[in-house]
Amino acid sequence: MSQKVDWLIVCLGNPGSKYAGNRHNIGWMVAAELCDKHKKPMMKMFGKSYHASLRIAGQLVVVMLPITYMNASGEAVAEFLEDYKLLTRRIVVVCDEYNFPLGKIHLKQGGSDGGHNGVASVIDTLDSEEFFRLRCGIGKNFPQGGMVDYVLSDFQDSEIEEKNAMVKKAVEGLEHLVQFGKTKAMTDINSEKLWKTADNNKVNLIKGQEDSVNNIES
């Protein structure tokens, strides 16, 4: 990674196979999907994180998996920034959000940690809230006092399909942010316009194909 870095995408999670399928590790799942889509191996180890470098819309993007455990995620970000100067507003943190239903993603810049220890660690390390958060909904199906056990539990079999769809949407959202910037990305992602447009295009394509067949048959 000797070249200038345009974006750093920090995908939060906990290291170790016992955490791999946890709701709290949705960031790592997004990282795996993003790197797989761009045909980049996961990942080379650098100090307190794993990295992969890829290009989106001509820009150099580093995908990071901190291996410090969630509560110390900021340490990996700080280590990276010792070698690579990057504006805080060019950092995106991908994390789980239990206040959102499963499947919903939301992009925001700045604000509090929202009770997320990984985000809190990054804020503390950077001494700034200016970075982006791409929050991925994991649902809130837990009793009072059960939040920790819930986020450290795996997705149920009935949730896997929707979880996988959300991961793909998160990847598309990250690509959209890098390519088009803050204003358009926040509008298109948070309104779900990004996917509604794609769905409409598919419907129109199918309708066009059906019309063509009908014209041939008539």
N, C-alpha and C positions, 0 to 999 in steps of 0.2 A: 504494500500500500504506500508506494512512494509518491503517488500523484496526489493532487489536491482533492480533498473530499468535499463533495457538495452537500450530502445529507448523511446523518447518522440515525439509523432506526434501531432503537433499543427495545428488544422484545423481552419482557419480564417473565420470570419463572424461577423454579427451583431446580438445581441439578440433581441427577440421580434417577434411576429407573422407577423407583416407587412413586415419584412425583409426576412422571411423564404424562399420564393421562388426566391429571388433576385439572379442575376448572381454573385454578390459580395459574396454570401453565399455558393458558390459551395464547399468550404472547409467543411462546416457543413453537406452538403449532403454526401460528401465522408465519414465523420466520422460516420454518421448514417448507411450507407451501410456496412462499415467495422465492426462496432459493431454488427449489425444484422447478418452478415455472421458468426461471431464468437460467436453468441448467448450470447452477453453481453448486459445488460440493459444500456440505455442511460439516464442518467449518474448521478453520485453523485456530489453534489456541494461542492467545496473546495475553499472558499474565492472568488477569482476573476475568477473562471473557473469551468466548469463541467469536470469530469474525468471519464474514464472507463479503467479498466485494463484487458488485455487479453494476451494470449500467441501465438506467431507466431514462428514456428521452434524452440520451446523450450525456446524462449527468452521472457522476460516480457516487454510488450509494454504498455505504457500509452497513451491513446488518449485524447487530451485536446480540449475543446471548450472555449476560452476566452469569458467572458461576459462583457468586458470592453468597448465595441464598437471597431471598427476596428483600429482606430488611436492610441489606447492605448493597443494593444494586448500584447506588450512586458511586461506590468505590471504583467499579469497573468503568463508569463513564468518566470519572476524574482521571483515571489512568490513561484512557484513550486521549483525552484532551491535553495531556502533558506533551504528546507528540504531534497532535493534529489540531491546529487552530480552527475552530468552527463556531460560528455564531449560534447562540442558544436557540434562536428561532429556526435553525436548520436541524434541530434535534426532534425526533418523534419517539415518544414512548408508547409502546403497545401493551395494554394491560387488560385484565378482567374487570368487569363492573357488575356487582351483584344488584345494583339498583336498576339495571336494565333487564328486560326479559331476554331470554335466550334468543339469539339471532339478530338483535339490534346492535348496530355499531354507531359511534358518534365521535366526531372529530372536534376538538376544541384546542385553543391556545391559551395558556396561562390559567390562573385560578388556583384554588387550594388543592391539597392532595386527595380530597374526597374520602379520607379514611383508608386510603391504600398505602400500605407501608413501603412498597417499592417506589411509588411515585414520591412519597415523602422523603425517601432517601436521596432520590435524584435532585429534588428541590433543595435539600439541605447541602448537598455537595456542590451544586452549581451556584448556590445562593441566589437563585432566580426561579421564577415560575413561568418564564416566557416560552418554554418549549411546548411542543404540541403533545396532546394525548389522543391516541386512538383507542377508545374504550369499547370493549367487546362484551356484550351482555351475557351473563351466565345464569340469570334468574335469581330468585330470592326464596327458594323453597326450603326454608329452615326455621326452626323455632327460635324464640328469644334465647340468646346465649349460644346459639349453635353455628354462628357465622364461620368460625375458624375451621370446624370440622367440615362444614359445607364446602368452603373454597378449596380445601385439601382433599375433597372427594372426587372420584372420576365421574365423567358424564355417564348417565344411564343409557342403556341400549336404545331406548326410545328417543333419546336426544341426539344421537350421533349424526343422523342425517342433517338435522338443522344446524348442529355445531359445525359440520363440515362446510355447509353452505355459507355460514357466517365467516369462516376462515377464508374462503375464496373471496367473499365480499371485502374483507379487511385488506387482502392483498391488492385487490382492484382499487380500493380507496387509497392505499399508500402510493400506488403508481399514479393515480389521479392527482394527488397532492404534489408529487415531485414534478409532474409534467405541467400542471396548470397553476400551481400556487395556492395560497391560503384561501382567498375569497371564493373562487369557483369551487375548490375542493370542499370547503365547509358547506357551501350551499347545496352542492350536488349529492354529497354523502349524507348530510343530516336530514335532508328532505327525501332521500332515497331516489332522487331524480336520476342518479347515475344508473340505477338498475331498472327503473321504470322505463327509461328510454331504450335500454337494451331489450327489455321484454316486448315493448311496442314494436321494435324493429324485427324481432323474431315473429311476432304475430303478423306483421305486414308481409314478411317474407313468405310465411306459410300460406297466407291468403293469396298472395301473388302466384304462388305455385299452384294452388287449387284453381284459381281463375284460369291459368294457362291450360290445365288439364281439361277443365270444363269447355274451354273454347275449342280445344282439339276434338273433344268428343262430340261437340255440337256441329 
